[in-house]
Amino acid sequence: MIKVRHLKKVFKTPGGDELAVLKDINCDIEKGEVISIIGPSGTGKSTFLRCLNRLEEPTSGVIEVDGMDILDRKTDISLVRRRMGMVFQNFNLFEHLTILDNVTLCPMTLLGKSREEAEQKGMELLGNVGLHEKAGCLPRELSGGQKQRAAIARCLAMEPDIILFDEPTSALDPTMVSEVLGVIRHLASRGMTMCIVSHEMQFVRDVSTRILFLNDGIVYEEGTPEQIFDNPQKPVTKAFINRIRTLECRFEDKRFDLYGLFGKIHTFCSKYGLGIKTLEKIQHITEEMLCGIMPFRGPVTLLMEYSEKTSRLCMTFIEDNAKKGILDGVDEDSLSLMLVRGMSASLTEPQNGVVSIEV
């Protein structure tokens, strides 16, 4: 239904520099698919969505809708947009019109429907999104969730073949999110082709047929919800899905600033809500490993990774250019090693020069 090849979007910064938000996007969207677009903030998810109907003009590339090149200057983009509805973050309802008038305006002016026909269909659509009784209200009389449901009804009134959702719940109070997601789930169950930018990960997992993970201006990884959430293949995807927070410190020799390191660890733990007991355990393990166990035959790196998904923290100690294990020759009865083992959920040595400790 939609084919995207080598899509690129470059913005000019106030200083005159170029910022490539989309570098080389390639994907296909088939009829009846529900495609969710996820990724870190600032990776161009909304820009990509807006390029699909030329609300943003791509810098280069190809976008075809049913074989029609919509970037061709001869293409009537307004006709394309009638087939490709869009629901925005901030509703964009006409504040001076009733909810029913918001829904019926475009079908009458663009599709040539009579008022009677448009209103009959409009009331049906408002009923489908649970707003039949709000038809005569102005937008200011509705809650945020009700406004977004009205915006979806307005979009459906144009009888689109595909709907683009640009973070449809981001402007909502958390208590209103579920009512909007429920409407989108209903559309998905009816086979509506949809492309959704969302940070609601559980919803994305439930509703999507396929997920695109955007990073660094490209489709970094794609797959089914099971593939992306349960078995991501690339490190950035894994970090995003598990919401992994990291701290990395490198030491050239044993003459490093231990208390400066403790300060970084304290900041890391405070930032991600790790308690005082966890902080103290991490600091004790760090001191025993770096000051008591690590041989420092070369520079050493400490990598800490905290997963919000599993609430687990992993500490990895890495010795550069190691030819044998860090624990080789360390007495099992040494006080430092016994303390580290006692404070760890697990301690493994997966390869020479690496010790991994789970806290």
Secondary structure, DSSP 4 states (H G I P E B T S, - for coil): -EEEEEEEEEEE-TTS-EEEEEEEEEEEE-TT-EEEEE-STTSSHHHHHHHHTTSS--SEEEEEETTEETTSTTS-HHHHHHHEEEE-TT----TTS-HHHHHHHHHHHHS---HHHHHHHHHHHHHHTT-GGGTTS-GGGS-HHHHHHHHHHHHHTT--SEEEEESTTTTS-HHHHHHHHHHHHHHHHTT-EEEEE-S-HHHHHHH-SEEEEEETTEEEEEE-HHHHHH---SHHHHHHHTTEEEEEEEESSS-S-HHHHHHHHHHHHHHTT--HHHHHHHHHHHHHIIIII---SS-EEEEEEEETTTTEEEEEEEETT-SS-TTTT--TT-HHHHHHHHH-SEEEEEETTEEEEE-
